[in-house]
Amino acid sequence: MSNDGIRLIVGLGNPGAQYEATRHNVGFWFVESLARSAGVDFRPESRFHGELCRCVIGGRDLRLLKPSTYMNHSGRSVAAVARYFDIPLECILIAHDELDLPVGAVRLKQGGGHAGHNGLRDSISALGGRDFWRLRIGIDHPGDRSLVTGYVLGRPSGSDRQAIDDALFETERALDDLLLGRFQQVMNRLHAGR
């Protein structure tokens, strides 16, 4: 594991009002919350195929990204930002919805496959590697593979949304450790939850 901290946090999701409150957009929810807390606003950046903002937290430079390419082409945006700012894979955190975790559970891991997640699949391809960090935000599974598309593009119940928001808030409290590369402390904290 790298001792370098996170310099880019990407939230995966789909642009547009019709997707805003859907489970597939929990990555967007996370980076939007971070931006609000830091008092910064996202700005459309056509050269990065997304919306980007910069904040300084604890003296460390951090960029937040929301790709505007739709989920299946997220890698184009992630790779453009990583290349432009010369950010190595191990300093990138991609936040995304995770069907294989219960609602409200959050897990941090480095590397691995895409587990069928098209946003991760495209990011791995565009970045040319898998050693970036992933923030896996649990949305639960509908129980049948044929129901997945409708489920991820649907809205969570009020109680599920609250559980996700609570988990994202807890993750946000670990931001300093993420920026400093104290990944084991973050994992201990988040994985002790659900």
Backbone as a printed PyTorch tensor [residue, N CA C, xyz], in Angstrom:
tensor([[[  0.8340,  -1.1870,   0.0000],
         [  0.0000,   0.0000,   0.0000],
         [  0.8750,   1.2450,   0.0000]],

        [[  0.4340,   2.2200,  -0.7510],
         [  1.1870,   3.4660,  -0.8430],
         [  0.9940,   4.3040,   0.4080]],

        [[  2.0430,   5.0440,   0.7900],
         [  1.9170,   5.9850,   1.8950],
         [  1.4110,   7.3340,   1.4290]],

        [[  1.2970,   7.5080,   0.1020],
         [  0.7510,   8.7460,  -0.4160],
         [ -0.7310,   8.7960,  -0.1100]],

        [[ -1.2040,  10.0020,   0.1520],
         [ -2.6290,  10.1520,   0.4300],
         [ -3.4310,  10.3470,  -0.8420]],

        [[ -4.7220,  10.4430,  -0.6690],
         [ -5.6360,  10.6400,  -1.7870],
         [ -5.5590,  12.0830,  -2.2740]],

        [[ -5.4490,  12.2490,  -3.5940],
         [ -5.4100,  13.5860,  -4.2040],
         [ -6.6010,  13.8450,  -5.1200]],

        [[ -7.2940,  12.7660,  -5.5040],
         [ -8.4700,  12.8880,  -6.3640],
         [ -9.5440,  11.9360,  -5.8630]],

        [[-10.7270,  12.4790,  -5.5900],
         [-11.8720,  11.6360,  -5.2350],
         [-12.8990,  11.7810,  -6.3500]],

        [[-13.2430,  10.6650,  -6.9460],
         [-14.2080,  10.6140,  -8.0390],
         [-15.4950,  10.0100,  -7.5060]],

        [[-16.6050,  10.6630,  -7.7700],
         [-17.9040,  10.0740,  -7.4740],
         [-18.5030,   9.5650,  -8.7680]],

        [[-18.8600,   8.2910,  -8.8200],
         [-19.4790,   7.7530, -10.0320],
         [-20.9880,   7.9610,  -9.9770]],

        [[-21.5440,   8.2680, -11.1370],
         [-22.9840,   8.4780, -11.2380],
         [-23.3480,   8.8590, -12.6490]],

        [[-24.6100,   9.1760, -12.8500],
         [-25.1050,   9.6290, -14.1420],
         [-25.5600,  11.0730, -14.0240]],

        [[-25.2300,  11.9170, -15.0040],
         [-25.6810,  13.3070, -14.9500],
         [-27.1680,  13.4180, -15.2850]],

        [[-27.7810,  14.5070, -14.8540],
         [-29.1790,  14.7620, -15.2010],
         [-30.1070,  14.5760, -14.0210]],

        [[-31.1380,  15.4110, -13.9870],
         [-32.0760,  15.4270, -12.8610],
         [-32.7710,  14.0890, -12.6650]],

        [[-33.0140,  13.3590, -13.7600],
         [-33.7430,  12.0890, -13.6410],
         [-32.9570,  11.0230, -12.8930]],

        [[-31.6240,  11.1980, -12.7940],
         [-30.7830,  10.2090, -12.1100],
         [-30.3340,  10.6640, -10.7210]],

        [[-30.5450,  11.9380, -10.4250],
         [-29.9730,  12.5630,  -9.2350],
         [-30.1830,  11.7780,  -7.9390]],

        [[-31.3930,  11.2890,  -7.7280],
         [-31.7240,  10.6400,  -6.4550],
         [-31.6940,   9.1140,  -6.5380]],

        [[-31.0780,   8.5610,  -7.5950],
         [-31.0770,   7.1090,  -7.7570],
         [-29.8960,   6.4530,  -7.0490]],

        [[-30.0450,   5.1790,  -6.7470],
         [-28.9960,   4.4370,  -6.0350],
         [-27.6640,   4.4620,  -6.7880]],

        [[-27.7150,   4.4550,  -8.1110],
         [-26.4950,   4.4190,  -8.9250],
         [-25.6610,   5.6860,  -8.7340]],

        [[-26.2560,   6.7160,  -8.1390],
         [-25.5780,   8.0020,  -7.9980],
         [-25.0050,   8.2510,  -6.6090]],

        [[-24.8760,   7.2260,  -5.7890],
         [-24.3640,   7.4640,  -4.4340],
         [-22.9350,   8.0050,  -4.4490]],

        [[-22.1670,   7.6930,  -5.4900],
         [-20.8220,   8.2720,  -5.6120],
         [-20.8930,   9.7790,  -5.7700]],

        [[-21.8330,  10.2410,  -6.5880],
         [-22.0700,  11.6840,  -6.7220],
         [-22.4530,  12.2860,  -5.3710]],

        [[-23.3410,  11.5990,  -4.6430],
         [-23.7920,  12.1350,  -3.3430],
         [-22.6030,  12.3750,  -2.4290]],

        [[-21.6390,  11.4460,  -2.4630],
         [-20.4840,  11.5630,  -1.5660],
         [-19.6380,  12.7840,  -1.9060]],

        [[-19.2570,  12.9510,  -3.1730],
         [-18.3930,  14.0930,  -3.5090],
         [-19.1430,  15.4150,  -3.3900]],

        [[-20.4450,  15.4000,  -3.6390],
         [-21.2370,  16.6260,  -3.4470],
         [-21.2470,  17.0350,  -1.9790]],

        [[-21.3470,  16.0590,  -1.0940],
         [-21.3100,  16.3400,   0.3400],
         [-19.9510,  16.8880,   0.7580]],

        [[-18.8750,  16.3090,   0.2290],
         [-17.5340,  16.8040,   0.5350],
         [-17.3670,  18.2470,   0.0630]],

        [[-17.8670,  18.5440,  -1.1330],
         [-17.7520,  19.9060,  -1.6700],
         [-18.5320,  20.9010,  -0.8120]],

        [[-19.7440,  20.5220,  -0.4020],
         [-20.5410,  21.4030,   0.4680],
         [-19.8000,  21.6890,   1.7670]],

        [[-19.2500,  20.6550,   2.3790],
         [-18.5350,  20.8240,   3.6510],
         [-17.3070,  21.7130,   3.4890]],

        [[-16.6590,  21.6380,   2.3190],
         [-15.4500,  22.4340,   2.0660],
         [-15.7860,  23.8390,   1.5560]],

        [[-17.0670,  24.0790,   1.2590],
         [-17.4830,  25.4010,   0.7760],
         [-17.0310,  25.6930,  -0.6430]],

        [[-16.9350,  24.6490,  -1.4700],
         [-16.5330,  24.8410,  -2.8660],
         [-17.6450,  24.3330,  -3.7800]],

        [[-17.6200,  24.8100,  -5.0260],
         [-18.6360,  24.4330,  -6.0020],
         [-18.0040,  23.7150,  -7.1840]],

        [[-18.7350,  22.7530,  -7.7130],
         [-18.3080,  22.0810,  -8.9330],
         [-18.5060,  23.0220, -10.1230]],

        [[-17.5620,  22.9370, -11.0670],
         [-17.6860,  23.6970, -12.3130],
         [-17.5200,  22.7450, -13.4830]],

        [[-18.3530,  22.9020, -14.4990],
         [-18.1840,  22.0610, -15.6970],
         [-16.8260,  22.3220, -16.3390]],

        [[-16.1310,  21.2540, -16.6770],
         [-14.8100,  21.3460, -17.3210],
         [-14.8380,  20.4260, -18.5390]],

        [[-15.0400,  21.0200, -19.7110],
         [-15.2090,  20.1900, -20.9170],
         [-13.9700,  19.3540, -21.2130]],

        [[-12.7760,  19.8740, -20.9230],
         [-11.5680,  19.1060, -21.2330],
         [-11.4480,  17.8600, -20.3580]],

        [[-12.1750,  17.8560, -19.2110],
         [-12.1620,  16.6930, -18.3220],
         [-13.4520,  15.8780, -18.4090]],

        [[-14.3470,  16.2750, -19.2980],
         [-15.6030,  15.5350, -19.4970],
         [-16.3520,  15.3480, -18.1770]],

        [[-16.3760,  16.4010, -17.3630],
         [-17.0580,  16.2980, -16.0850],
         [-17.0950,  17.6180, -15.3500]],

        [[-17.5180,  17.5400, -14.1130],
         [-17.5310,  18.6950, -13.2160],
         [-16.4480,  18.4790, -12.1680]],

        [[-15.6480,  19.5280, -11.9440],
         [-14.4830,  19.4110, -11.0850],
         [-14.4700,  20.5480, -10.0730]],

        [[-13.9410,  20.2840,  -8.8970],
         [-13.6650,  21.3660,  -7.9600],
         [-12.3940,  21.0270,  -7.1800]],

        [[-11.7980,  22.0610,  -6.6410],
         [-10.5510,  21.9170,  -5.9000],
         [-10.7510,  22.4850,  -4.5090]],

        [[-10.2310,  21.7930,  -3.5160],
         [-10.2560,  22.3210,  -2.1600],
         [ -8.9300,  21.9870,  -1.4830]],

        [[ -8.6060,  22.7470,  -0.4740],
         [ -7.4120,  22.4950,   0.3190],
         [ -7.8870,  22.1350,   1.7180]],

        [[ -7.5410,  20.9380,   2.1550],
         [ -7.9800,  20.4520,   3.4630],
         [ -6.7450,  20.0440,   4.2470]],

        [[ -6.5590,  20.6630,   5.3950],
         [ -5.3830,  20.3640,   6.2080],
         [ -4.0920,  20.6200,   5.4590]],

        [[ -4.1140,  21.6280,   4.5750],
         [ -2.9260,  21.9700,   3.8110],
         [ -2.6640,  21.0610,   2.6240]],

        [[ -3.5610,  20.1310,   2.3860],
         [ -3.3730,  19.1930,   1.2640],
         [ -4.3740,  19.4800,   0.1560]],

        [[ -3.8620,  19.4450,  -1.0700],
         [ -4.6520,  19.7190,  -2.2660],
         [ -5.5190,  18.5130,  -2.6070]],

        [[ -6.8100,  18.7510,  -2.8230],
         [ -7.7230,  17.6640,  -3.1700],
         [ -8.6240,  18.1200,  -4.3030]],

        [[ -8.8020,  17.2490,  -5.2790],
         [ -9.7570,  17.5170,  -6.3480],
         [-10.8970,  16.5160,  -6.2630]],

        [[-12.1050,  17.0280,  -6.5340],
         [-13.3150,  16.2140,  -6.5330],
         [-13.8780,  16.2320,  -7.9470]],

        [[-14.2950,  15.0720,  -8.4190],
         [-14.7430,  14.9450,  -9.8100],
         [-16.0650,  14.2010,  -9.8960]],

        [[-16.9600,  14.7490, -10.7400],
         [-18.1840,  14.0600, -11.1350],
         [-18.1530,  13.9390, -12.6590]],

        [[-17.8620,  12.7520, -13.1870],
         [-17.8610,  12.6010, -14.6440],
         [-19.2450,  12.9040, -15.2220]],

        [[-19.2700,  13.5470, -16.3800],
         [-20.5580,  13.8380, -17.0290],
         [-20.7500,  12.9630, -18.2630]],

        [[-20.0390,  11.8460, -18.2890],
         [-20.0090,  10.9510, -19.4530],
         [-21.0270,   9.8240, -19.3660]],

        [[-21.8110,   9.7870, -18.3150],
         [-22.6460,   8.6440, -17.9660],
         [-21.7500,   7.5080, -17.4830]],

        [[-22.3380,   6.6780, -16.6640],
         [-21.6050,   5.6710, -15.9140],
         [-20.6740,   4.8190, -16.7710]],

        [[-21.1800,   4.3280, -17.9000],
         [-20.4160,   3.3640, -18.6950],
         [-19.1570,   3.9350, -19.3280]],

        [[-19.0150,   5.2650, -19.3220],
         [-17.8460,   5.9050, -19.9250],
         [-17.1090,   6.7850, -18.9220]],

        [[-17.2450,   6.4710, -17.6420],
         [-16.6370,   7.2760, -16.5750],
         [-15.1260,   7.3790, -16.7030]],

        [[-14.4900,   6.3290, -17.1900],
         [-13.0350,   6.2870, -17.2500],
         [-12.4310,   7.4010, -18.0790]],

        [[-13.1330,   7.8310, -19.0920],
         [-12.6400,   8.9140, -19.9530],
         [-12.3800,  10.1710, -19.1200]],

        [[-13.3000,  10.4740, -18.2340],
         [-13.1780,  11.6540, -17.3780],
         [-12.1060,  11.4630, -16.3090]],

        [[-12.1290,  10.3190, -15.6390],
         [-11.1650,  10.0330, -14.5680],
         [ -9.7390,  10.0820, -15.1120]],

        [[ -9.5180,   9.4420, -16.2480],
         [ -8.1710,   9.3920, -16.8310],
         [ -7.7090,  10.7740, -17.2750]],

        [[ -8.6230,  11.5940, -17.8010],
         [ -8.2500,  12.9380, -18.2490],
         [ -7.7420,  13.7790, -17.0820]],

        [[ -8.4310,  13.7070, -15.9410],
         [ -8.0060,  14.4710, -14.7630],
         [ -6.6970,  13.9190, -14.2030]],

        [[ -6.6050,  12.6040, -14.1040],
         [ -5.3940,  11.9770, -13.5550],
         [ -4.1640,  12.3280, -14.3910]],

        [[ -4.3200,  12.2960, -15.7020],
         [ -3.1900,  12.6340, -16.5800],
         [ -2.8140,  14.1060, -16.4520]],

        [[ -3.7940,  14.9760, -16.4950],
         [ -3.5250,  16.4230, -16.4940],
         [ -2.8120,  16.8600, -15.2170]],

        [[ -3.2560,  16.3240, -14.0770],
         [ -2.6810,  16.7350, -12.7960],
         [ -1.6040,  15.7620, -12.3040]],

        [[ -1.2520,  14.7840, -13.1500],
         [ -0.1970,  13.8200, -12.8430],
         [ -0.4580,  13.1330, -11.4930]],

        [[ -1.6450,  12.5670, -11.3750],
         [ -2.0540,  11.8890, -10.1390],
         [ -1.9210,  10.3810, -10.3400]],

        [[ -1.0450,   9.7310,  -9.5710],
         [ -0.8750,   8.2780,  -9.7380],
         [ -2.1030,   7.5000,  -9.2650]],

        [[ -2.2310,   6.2770,  -9.7590],
         [ -3.3970,   5.4450,  -9.4320],
         [ -3.6360,   5.3380,  -7.9330]],

        [[ -2.5510,   5.1530,  -7.1590],
         [ -2.7300,   4.9140,  -5.7200],
         [ -3.1520,   6.1670,  -4.9510]],

        [[ -3.2630,   7.3020,  -5.6530],
         [ -3.7290,   8.5480,  -5.0220],
         [ -5.1340,   8.9150,  -5.4800]],

        [[ -5.8030,   7.9590,  -6.1380],
         [ -7.1730,   8.1650,  -6.6300],
         [ -8.1270,   7.2910,  -5.8150]],

        [[ -9.2450,   7.8940,  -5.3990],
         [-10.3190,   7.1630,  -4.7200],
         [-11.5780,   7.3040,  -5.5640]],

        [[-12.1720,   6.1820,  -5.9520],
         [-13.4180,   6.1920,  -6.7160],
         [-14.5390,   5.6770,  -5.8270]],

        [[-15.5360,   6.5370,  -5.6040],
         [-16.6960,   6.1910,  -4.7660],
         [-17.8220,   5.6970,  -5.6730]],

        [[-18.3910,   4.5410,  -5.3370],
         [-19.4130,   3.9540,  -6.2060],
         [-20.3990,   3.1130,  -5.4090]],

        [[-21.5550,   2.8610,  -6.0140],
         [-22.5740,   2.0050,  -5.4180],
         [-22.1070,   0.5580,  -5.4670]],

        [[-22.4890,  -0.1920,  -4.4270],
         [-22.0630,  -1.5880,  -4.3140],
         [-23.2540,  -2.4740,  -3.9650]],

        [[-23.6520,  -3.2960,  -4.9310],
         [-24.7840,  -4.2070,  -4.7450],
         [-24.4980,  -5.2890,  -3.7060]],

        [[-23.2340,  -5.6590,  -3.5330],
         [-22.8840,  -6.7830,  -2.6740],
         [-22.6640,  -6.3910,  -1.2180]],

        [[-23.0510,  -5.1780,  -0.8550],
         [-22.9920,  -4.7420,   0.5440],
         [-24.3750,  -4.2820,   0.9780]],

        [[-24.7270,  -4.5110,   2.2450],
         [-26.0260,  -4.0330,   2.7200],
         [-26.1030,  -2.5090,   2.7220]],

        [[-27.2910,  -1.9930,   2.6560],
         [-27.5050,  -0.5480,   2.6910],
         [-26.8590,   0.0260,   3.9480]],

        [[-26.0740,   1.0800,   3.7640],
         [-25.4400,   1.7530,   4.9000],
         [-24.0620,   1.2280,   5.2490]],

        [[-23.6340,   0.1420,   4.6070],
         [-22.2710,  -0.3540,   4.8330],
         [-21.3360,   0.3410,   3.8470]],

        [[-20.1260,   0.6420,   4.2980],
         [-19.1250,   1.2670,   3.4370],
         [-17.8170,   0.5220,   3.6360]],

        [[-17.1420,   0.2270,   2.5410],
         [-15.8640,  -0.4630,   2.6120],
         [-14.8440,   0.2580,   1.7340]],

        [[-13.6210,   0.3010,   2.2330],
         [-12.5080,   0.8950,   1.4960],
         [-11.5750,  -0.2320,   1.0720]],

        [[-11.1650,  -0.2350,  -0.1760],
         [-10.1970,  -1.2340,  -0.6300],
         [ -9.3830,  -0.6710,  -1.7750]],

        [[ -8.2110,  -1.2470,  -1.9540],
         [ -7.3670,  -0.8700,  -3.0730],
         [ -7.3060,  -2.0220,  -4.0560]],

        [[ -7.4170,  -1.6870,  -5.3450],
         [ -7.2960,  -2.6910,  -6.3860],
         [ -8.4830,  -3.6220,  -6.4620]],

        [[ -8.3100,  -4.6730,  -7.2380],
         [ -9.3750,  -5.6520,  -7.4210],
         [-10.0300,  -5.4930,  -8.7840]],

        [[-11.0330,  -6.3090,  -9.0180],
         [-11.7520,  -6.2830, -10.2870],
         [-12.8680,  -5.2570, -10.2850]],

        [[-13.7590,  -5.3840, -11.2790],
         [-14.8640,  -4.4310, -11.3720],
         [-16.1860,  -5.0270, -10.8950]],

        [[-16.2260,  -6.3370, -10.6770],
         [-17.4200,  -7.0280, -10.1790],
         [-18.6750,  -6.6630, -10.9610]],

        [[-18.5140,  -6.4480, -12.2660],
         [-19.6670,  -6.1500, -13.1020],
         [-20.1100,  -4.7000, -13.0890]],

        [[-19.4160,  -3.8590, -12.3310],
         [-19.7870,  -2.4320, -12.2710],
         [-19.1810,  -1.7250, -13.4890]],

        [[-20.0390,  -1.2040, -14.3590],
         [-19.5610,  -0.6310, -15.6190],
         [-18.7050,   0.6190, -15.4310]],

        [[-18.9850,   1.4050, -14.4040],
         [-18.1630,   2.5810, -14.1410],
         [-16.7450,   2.1960, -13.7450]],

        [[-16.6240,   1.1640, -12.9240],
         [-15.2990,   0.6630, -12.5470],
         [-14.6030,   0.0030, -13.7300]],

        [[-15.3590,  -0.7790, -14.4860],
         [-14.7860,  -1.4610, -15.6510],
         [-14.1520,  -0.4410, -16.5930]],

        [[-14.8800,   0.6370, -16.8950],
         [-14.3720,   1.6400, -17.8190],
         [-13.2030,   2.4190, -17.2170]],

        [[-13.2420,   2.6430, -15.9130],
         [-12.1400,   3.3660, -15.2540],
         [-10.8620,   2.5420, -15.2740]],

        [[-10.9740,   1.2450, -15.0030],
         [ -9.8100,   0.3590, -15.0540],
         [ -9.1970,   0.3870, -16.4490]],

        [[-10.0410,   0.3090, -17.4620],
         [ -9.5680,   0.3060, -18.8410],
         [ -8.8830,   1.6270, -19.1960]],

        [[ -9.5210,   2.7400, -18.8640],
         [ -8.9830,   4.0550, -19.2420],
         [ -7.7220,   4.4130, -18.4630]],

        [[ -7.6610,   3.9930, -17.2020],
         [ -6.4940,   4.3020, -16.3780],
         [ -5.3300,   3.3450, -16.6330]],

        [[ -5.6250,   2.2170, -17.2520],
         [ -4.5800,   1.2460, -17.5480],
         [ -4.0950,   0.4940, -16.3250]],

        [[ -4.9440,   0.4100, -15.3010],
         [ -4.5700,  -0.3150, -14.0870],
         [ -5.7050,  -0.3180, -13.0850]],

        [[ -5.5160,  -1.1240, -12.0220],
         [ -6.5820,  -1.2950, -11.0310],
         [ -6.1930,  -0.8330,  -9.6370]],

        [[ -5.0020,  -0.2650,  -9.4750],
         [ -4.4880,  -0.0100,  -8.1320],
         [ -5.0060,   1.2650,  -7.4810]],

        [[ -6.0880,   1.8100,  -8.0230],
         [ -6.7180,   2.9380,  -7.3500],
         [ -7.5550,   2.4190,  -6.1740]],

        [[ -7.9250,   3.3350,  -5.3050],
         [ -8.7430,   2.9830,  -4.1450],
         [-10.2150,   3.0640,  -4.5220]],

        [[-11.0060,   2.2250,  -3.8590],
         [-12.4510,   2.2320,  -4.0980],
         [-13.1600,   2.4310,  -2.7690]],

        [[-14.1440,   3.2960,  -2.7810],
         [-15.0490,   3.4340,  -1.6520],
         [-16.3560,   2.7870,  -2.0850]],

        [[-16.6170,   1.6040,  -1.5520],
         [-17.7760,   0.7970,  -1.9370],
         [-18.9350,   1.1420,  -0.9970]],

        [[-19.9650,   1.7510,  -1.5500],
         [-21.0980,   2.2370,  -0.7500],
         [-22.2720,   1.2880,  -0.9490]],

        [[-22.6530,   0.5920,   0.1130],
         [-23.6710,  -0.4520,   0.0180],
         [-25.0560,   0.0630,  -0.3210]],

        [[-25.6660,  -0.5770,  -1.3350],
         [-27.0610,  -0.2680,  -1.6820],
         [-27.9280,  -1.5310,  -1.6340]],

        [[-27.3090,  -2.6740,  -1.3080],
         [-27.9960,  -3.9710,  -1.2440],
         [-28.3320,  -4.4680,  -2.6520]],

        [[-28.8000,  -5.6670,  -2.7340],
         [-29.1030,  -6.3190,  -4.0210],
         [-30.5960,  -6.6030,  -4.0800]],

        [[-31.2130,  -6.4270,  -5.2520],
         [-32.6570,  -6.6770,  -5.3380],
         [-33.0210,  -8.1520,  -5.2530]],

        [[-32.0110,  -9.0440,  -5.2970],
         [-32.2930, -10.4690,  -5.1270],
         [-32.2700, -11.2680,  -6.4110]],

        [[-32.4990, -10.6240,  -7.5250],
         [-32.4990, -11.3170,  -8.8170],
         [-31.7240, -10.4610,  -9.8130]],

        [[-30.8230, -11.1140, -10.5220],
         [-29.9590, -10.3900, -11.4720],
         [-30.7620,  -9.6020, -12.5060]],

        [[-31.9130, -10.1350, -12.9120],
         [-32.7240,  -9.4740, -13.9360],
         [-33.3260,  -8.1560, -13.4370]],

        [[-33.3170,  -7.9490, -12.1330],
         [-33.9030,  -6.7310, -11.5530],
         [-32.8760,  -5.6310, -11.3030]],

        [[-31.5810,  -5.9320, -11.5240],
         [-30.5120,  -5.0140, -11.1130],
         [-30.6100,  -3.6430, -11.7800]],

        [[-30.7960,  -3.6140, -13.1090],
         [-30.8020,  -2.3230, -13.8060],
         [-31.8880,  -1.4010, -13.2650]],

        [[-33.0990,  -1.9060, -13.1600],
         [-34.1920,  -1.0900, -12.6220],
         [-33.9500,  -0.6790, -11.1800]],

        [[-33.3180,  -1.5730, -10.4270],
         [-33.0480,  -1.3000,  -9.0090],
         [-32.0260,  -0.1790,  -8.8380]],

        [[-30.8860,  -0.2670,  -9.5400],
         [-29.8550,   0.7600,  -9.3530],
         [-30.3180,   2.1070,  -9.9010]],

        [[-31.2070,   2.0870, -10.8920],
         [-31.7190,   3.3420, -11.4480],
         [-32.9940,   3.8040, -10.7510]],

        [[-33.3360,   3.1270,  -9.6470],
         [-34.4730,   3.5290,  -8.8370],
         [-34.0170,   4.2940,  -7.6020]],

        [[-34.9870,   4.8710,  -6.9090],
         [-34.6750,   5.6510,  -5.7080],
         [-34.7810,   4.7710,  -4.4680]],

        [[-33.8720,   4.9410,  -3.5280],
         [-33.9810,   4.1830,  -2.2800],
         [-35.1520,   4.6830,  -1.4450]],

        [[-35.6230,   3.8350,  -0.5490],
         [-36.6640,   4.2570,   0.4000],
         [-36.0970,   5.3470,   1.3010]],

        [[-36.9640,   6.0210,   2.0280],
         [-36.5170,   7.0680,   2.9410],
         [-35.5380,   6.5520,   3.9820]],

        [[-35.8230,   5.3660,   4.5310],
         [-34.9340,   4.8150,   5.5670],
         [-33.5990,   4.3700,   4.9660]],

        [[-33.6360,   3.8170,   3.7490],
         [-32.3920,   3.4280,   3.0870],
         [-31.5460,   4.6600,   2.7680]],

        [[-32.1870,   5.7200,   2.2940],
         [-31.4550,   6.9480,   1.9770],
         [-30.7960,   7.4980,   3.2420]],

        [[-31.5170,   7.4390,   4.3610],
         [-30.9400,   7.9360,   5.6140],
         [-29.7380,   7.1010,   6.0310]],

        [[-29.8380,   5.7900,   5.8720],
         [-28.7140,   4.9030,   6.2220],
         [-27.5020,   5.1990,   5.3510]],

        [[-27.7320,   5.4580,   4.0670],
         [-26.6260,   5.7930,   3.1620],
         [-26.0190,   7.1340,   3.5490]],

        [[-26.8760,   8.1270,   3.8020],
         [-26.3800,   9.4570,   4.1870],
         [-25.5620,   9.3870,   5.4790]],

        [[-26.0230,   8.5920,   6.4330],
         [-25.2850,   8.4300,   7.6980],
         [-23.9110,   7.8220,   7.4410]],

        [[-23.8710,   6.8160,   6.5600],
         [-22.6040,   6.1530,   6.2370],
         [-21.6480,   7.1180,   5.5310]],

        [[-22.1820,   7.9440,   4.6400],
         [-21.3440,   8.9100,   3.9340],
         [-20.8030,   9.9680,   4.8990]],

        [[-21.6310,  10.3620,   5.8550],
         [-21.1830,  11.3310,   6.8630],
         [-20.0350,  10.7410,   7.6840]],

        [[-20.1750,   9.4920,   8.0710],
         [-19.1180,   8.8240,   8.8400],
         [-17.8300,   8.7250,   8.0160]],

        [[-17.9750,   8.4530,   6.7370],
         [-16.8140,   8.3760,   5.8570],
         [-16.1490,   9.7390,   5.7230]],

        [[-16.9620,  10.7780,   5.6200],
         [-16.4320,  12.1340,   5.5000],
         [-15.5800,  12.5030,   6.7160]],

        [[-15.9540,  11.9750,   7.8580],
         [-15.1890,  12.2530,   9.0830],
         [-13.7980,  11.6200,   9.0370]],

        [[-13.5980,  10.6940,   8.1170],
         [-12.2860,  10.0460,   7.9670],
         [-11.4590,  10.6880,   6.8570]],

        [[-11.9220,  11.8280,   6.3290],
         [-11.2600,  12.4430,   5.1830],
         [ -9.8000,  12.8050,   5.4700]],

        [[ -9.5160,  13.3500,   6.6410],
         [ -8.1320,  13.7180,   6.9610],
         [ -7.2030,  12.5170,   6.8430]],

        [[ -7.6460,  11.3760,   7.3540],
         [ -6.8250,  10.1650,   7.2760],
         [ -6.6300,   9.7200,   5.8250]],

        [[ -7.6740,   9.8510,   5.0130],
         [ -7.5520,   9.4910,   3.5930],
         [ -6.5080,  10.3680,   2.9050]],

        [[ -6.5460,  11.6690,   3.2040],
         [ -5.6240,  12.5950,   2.5490],
         [ -4.1890,  12.3740,   2.9910]],

        [[ -4.0210,  11.8220,   4.1750],
         [ -2.6800,  11.5680,   4.6990],
         [ -2.1860,  10.1500,   4.4040]],

        [[ -3.0290,   9.3530,   3.7440],
         [ -2.6240,   7.9940,   3.4070],
         [ -2.7100,   7.0150,   4.5580]],

        [[ -3.5010,   7.3510,   5.5760],
         [ -3.6600,   6.4360,   6.7200],
         [ -4.8510,   5.5050,   6.4440]],

        [[ -4.6570,   4.6610,   5.4470],
         [ -5.7640,   3.8570,   4.9480],
         [ -6.2040,   2.7770,   5.9380]],

        [[ -5.2600,   2.2110,   6.6690],
         [ -5.6370,   1.1690,   7.6260],
         [ -6.5500,   1.7250,   8.7180]],

        [[ -6.2590,   2.9440,   9.1670],
         [ -7.1190,   3.5690,  10.1790],
         [ -8.5240,   3.7870,   9.6260]],

        [[ -8.5870,   4.2130,   8.3610],
         [ -9.9000,   4.4360,   7.7420],
         [-10.6560,   3.1120,   7.6340]],

        [[ -9.9570,   2.0650,   7.2010],
         [-10.6120,   0.7560,   7.0780],
         [-11.0830,   0.2520,   8.4360]],

        [[-10.2600,   0.4120,   9.4580],
         [-10.6550,  -0.0290,  10.7990],
         [-11.9260,   0.6870,  11.2470]],

        [[-11.9760,   1.9700,  10.9610],
         [-13.1160,   2.7710,  11.3890],
         [-14.3840,   2.3980,  10.6290]],

        [[-14.2790,   2.3390,   9.2950],
         [-15.4770,   2.0900,   8.4730],
         [-15.9400,   0.6530,   8.5560]],

        [[-15.0010,  -0.2860,   8.6140],
         [-15.3700,  -1.6910,   8.5800],
         [-15.8860,  -2.1930,   9.9210]],

        [[-15.6550,  -1.4130,  10.9570],
         [-16.1710,  -1.7870,  12.2750],
         [-17.6690,  -1.5250,  12.3690]],

        [[-18.1770,  -0.7260,  11.4250],
         [-19.6120,  -0.3780,  11.4300],
         [-20.4460,  -1.5740,  11.1020]],

        [[-20.9740,  -1.6070,   9.8650],
         [-21.8520,  -2.7070,   9.4510],
         [-21.1280,  -3.7040,   8.5650]]])
